[in-house]
Amino acid sequence: MSSVLIDDTLVLDAGSITSTLPFTAQQRLKAVLLTHQHYDHTRDILTLAMNMYLLGSAICIYATSPVYQALKSHLLDGELYPNFLEYPEGNPAIKFNILEPLKPQQIEGYSVLAVPVAHSVPAIGYQITSPDGRALFYTGDTGFGLEECWEHVSPQLLVIELTVPNSLDDFARESGHLSPNLLKQELITFRKLKGYLPRVVTVHMNPMLEEEIKGEVAAVARDLDNSIILGSEDMELDL
């Protein structure tokens, strides 16, 4: 269940917002940016909206049109919880904003660029650039074939998905995910295009397979002579 918190203000994906952040931290949030509609990236939208509603507040959510349509039809349809796109009347708890890929936008003082990635459904990653020029790129879920994506981003920190070990390469290719082998190829392509490699943090690892993944990622880091670490719950990074 994926969520990345930036400066206590922005959240990338909503898989674990209310299950990990205390209420006081939730109240400080300004915006949630969704990469795609899969449940492990949207699960906590309803509970976050309920908490905002009870406080008489609202949360801004940003995503592409396909994500909006999927959530409106299947999650924010008034069946499981109230339809927080419309409730409460006059000041709904969710204020939804449609993003266009490859069109930079200012969100809460940050420059945000949504970039298409390769997944089993339409999906985007986000380059987030702070006012002082520090940038990270978060892929969300992605599979092999990121060369075109790399052309649009130049982060100091890359937060990239890595779901399964090399023994499940075929599954990764079929489902639009990455293994250490596939990650290595993508990072080689990045370095050829950009002339450098950023710090790399992997997320989205299957917990039951993480030990196997850890050793394979360490080998990739050695081969590329670059920092690659596995993300973990409550990890904090300074950029």
GIRAMO-V132913 format. One record per residue. PHI is phi in whole degrees, 0 to 359 (NA if undefined). BURIAL is # if it has 9 or more other C-alpha atoms within 8 Angstrom, else .. Layout:
phi->PHI burial->BURIAL
phi->PHI burial->BURIAL
This chain:
phi->NA burial->#
phi->259 burial->#
phi->204 burial->#
phi->235 burial->.
phi->260 burial->#
phi->245 burial->.
phi->52 burial->.
phi->60 burial->#
phi->238 burial->#
phi->254 burial->#
phi->237 burial->#
phi->262 burial->#
phi->72 burial->#
phi->238 burial->#
phi->285 burial->#
phi->217 burial->#
phi->294 burial->#
phi->278 burial->#
phi->276 burial->.
phi->236 burial->.
phi->268 burial->#
phi->294 burial->.
phi->303 burial->.
phi->297 burial->.
phi->289 burial->#
phi->298 burial->#
phi->293 burial->.
phi->276 burial->.
phi->292 burial->#
phi->251 burial->#
phi->202 burial->#
phi->240 burial->#
phi->249 burial->#
phi->259 burial->#
phi->273 burial->#
phi->193 burial->#
phi->266 burial->#
phi->299 burial->.
phi->300 burial->.
phi->290 burial->#
phi->247 burial->#
phi->231 burial->#
phi->308 burial->#
phi->270 burial->#
phi->300 burial->.
phi->295 burial->#
phi->289 burial->.
phi->296 burial->#
phi->297 burial->#
phi->297 burial->#
phi->296 burial->.
phi->296 burial->#
phi->300 burial->#
phi->294 burial->.
phi->268 burial->.
phi->71 burial->.
phi->242 burial->.
phi->210 burial->#
phi->235 burial->#
phi->272 burial->#
phi->243 burial->#
phi->240 burial->#
phi->192 burial->#
phi->280 burial->#
phi->300 burial->.
phi->301 burial->.
phi->293 burial->#
phi->303 burial->#
phi->297 burial->.
phi->294 burial->#
phi->292 burial->#
phi->297 burial->#
phi->277 burial->.
phi->240 burial->.
phi->241 burial->#
phi->258 burial->#
phi->253 burial->#
phi->83 burial->#
phi->271 burial->.
phi->277 burial->.
phi->223 burial->.
phi->303 burial->#
phi->283 burial->#
phi->286 burial->#
phi->287 burial->#
phi->236 burial->#
phi->242 burial->#
phi->286 burial->#
phi->301 burial->.
phi->90 burial->.
phi->209 burial->.
phi->299 burial->#
phi->290 burial->#
phi->243 burial->#
phi->250 burial->#
phi->269 burial->#
phi->234 burial->.
phi->273 burial->#
phi->258 burial->#
phi->255 burial->.
phi->302 burial->#
phi->66 burial->#
phi->243 burial->.
phi->302 burial->.
phi->217 burial->.
phi->271 burial->.
phi->229 burial->.
phi->53 burial->.
phi->88 burial->.
phi->255 burial->#
phi->274 burial->#
phi->241 burial->#
phi->236 burial->#
phi->271 burial->#
phi->234 burial->#
phi->300 burial->#
phi->234 burial->#
phi->264 burial->#
phi->219 burial->#
phi->284 burial->.
phi->230 burial->.
phi->305 burial->#
phi->214 burial->#
phi->227 burial->#
phi->254 burial->#
phi->232 burial->#
phi->266 burial->#
phi->247 burial->#
phi->242 burial->#
phi->284 burial->#
phi->302 burial->.
phi->265 burial->.
phi->92 burial->.
phi->281 burial->#
phi->225 burial->#
phi->234 burial->#
phi->237 burial->#
phi->247 burial->#
phi->283 burial->#
phi->62 burial->#
phi->284 burial->#
phi->209 burial->#
phi->249 burial->#
phi->287 burial->#
phi->110 burial->.
phi->256 burial->#
phi->304 burial->#
phi->294 burial->.
phi->299 burial->#
phi->301 burial->#
phi->296 burial->.
phi->259 burial->.
phi->232 burial->.
phi->212 burial->.
phi->275 burial->#
phi->275 burial->#
phi->227 burial->#
phi->247 burial->#
phi->256 burial->#
phi->235 burial->#
phi->289 burial->#
phi->204 burial->#
phi->264 burial->#
phi->223 burial->#
phi->284 burial->#
phi->297 burial->#
phi->296 burial->.
phi->245 burial->#
phi->307 burial->#
phi->298 burial->.
phi->299 burial->.
phi->300 burial->#
phi->296 burial->#
phi->290 burial->.
phi->260 burial->#
phi->77 burial->#
phi->228 burial->#
phi->239 burial->#
phi->246 burial->#
phi->303 burial->#
phi->301 burial->#
phi->291 burial->#
phi->300 burial->#
phi->302 burial->#
phi->296 burial->.
phi->294 burial->#
phi->290 burial->#
phi->297 burial->#
phi->297 burial->#
phi->303 burial->#
phi->294 burial->#
phi->295 burial->.
phi->283 burial->.
phi->255 burial->.
phi->83 burial->.
phi->201 burial->.
phi->235 burial->#
phi->281 burial->#
phi->301 burial->#
phi->235 burial->#
phi->236 burial->#
phi->264 burial->#
phi->225 burial->#
phi->80 burial->#
phi->295 burial->#
phi->292 burial->.
phi->302 burial->.
phi->289 burial->.
phi->246 burial->#
phi->293 burial->#
phi->296 burial->.
phi->295 burial->.
phi->296 burial->#
phi->302 burial->#
phi->295 burial->.
phi->290 burial->#
phi->292 burial->#
phi->300 burial->#
phi->294 burial->.
phi->297 burial->#
phi->300 burial->#
phi->294 burial->.
phi->298 burial->.
phi->265 burial->.
phi->52 burial->.
phi->214 burial->#
phi->288 burial->.
phi->224 burial->#
phi->236 burial->#
phi->277 burial->.
phi->291 burial->.
phi->213 burial->.
phi->302 burial->.
phi->72 burial->.
phi->297 burial->.
phi->240 burial->.
phi->233 burial->.
phi->257 burial->.
phi->233 burial->.
